């Protein structure tokens, strides 16, 4: 499988790998109430059309939806970089 590919990237790599006899079975993407890009981008439609199983990760938006960052205390700031929101 692959992780964090957009629809065009997924089509391209899937065709590349399939031509070499290696089908892609899954595509892992961040998906939550606040991270819905896979729904808007058409990625899930591409997955369905190519027989690839989408797998959503971080359904609680890296802890944000749990209230972990409520109040934004200095001791518990929002994460930076790829884990940031």
C-alpha positions in Angstrom: 0.0 0.0 0.0 0.8 3.7 -0.1 0.3 6.5 2.3 -0.8 10.2 1.8 -1.1 10.1 -2.0 -3.5 12.4 -3.8 -5.8 11.2 -6.5 -3.4 11.9 -9.4 -0.4 10.5 -7.6 -2.3 7.4 -6.7 -3.4 6.8 -10.3 0.1 7.3 -11.6 1.8 5.0 -9.0 -0.9 2.4 -9.2 -0.6 2.2 -13.0 3.2 2.1 -12.7 3.2 -0.7 -10.2 0.4 -2.7 -11.9 2.4 -2.6 -15.2 5.1 -4.4 -13.2 2.8 -7.0 -11.7 2.5 -5.4 -8.3 -1.0 -4.1 -7.6 -1.6 -1.6 -4.8 -4.1 -2.9 -2.3 -4.5 0.1 0.1 -4.0 3.8 0.4 -3.7 5.3 3.9 -4.8 8.9 4.4 -5.5 11.3 7.3 -9.3 11.4 7.6 -11.3 13.0 10.4 -14.1 15.6 10.9 -11.4 18.3 10.5 -9.3 16.6 7.8 -11.7 15.8 4.9 -9.4 16.4 2.0 -9.7 12.8 0.8 -13.4 13.3 0.5 -13.2 16.6 -1.4 -10.3 15.7 -3.7 -11.9 12.7 -5.3 -9.3 10.3 -3.8 -12.0 7.9 -2.5 -13.6 7.8 -6.0 -10.2 6.9 -7.5 -9.6 4.2 -4.9 -13.0 2.7 -5.7 -12.4 2.8 -9.4 -9.0 1.1 -9.1 -10.0 -1.4 -6.5 -7.8 0.1 -3.8 -9.0 0.0 -0.2 -8.7 3.5 1.5 -7.6 3.4 5.2 -8.2 6.5 7.3 -5.9 7.3 10.1 -6.0 9.9 12.9 -9.8 10.0 13.3 -9.4 12.3 16.3 -7.1 14.8 14.3 -4.0 13.9 16.3 -5.8 14.4 19.6 -7.3 17.8 18.7 -10.9 16.5 18.8 -10.3 14.9 22.3 -9.9 18.3 23.9 -6.2 17.7 24.5 -5.3 21.2 23.3 -8.1 23.1 24.9 -6.9 26.4 26.3 -3.6 26.0 24.4 -1.6 26.0 27.6 2.1 26.6 27.1 2.9 23.1 28.4 0.6 21.5 25.8 0.9 23.5 22.5 -0.3 22.4 19.2 2.2 20.1 17.5 4.4 21.6 14.7 5.3 20.1 11.3 3.5 17.2 9.7 1.7 16.5 13.0 0.4 20.0 13.2 -3.0 21.3 12.3 
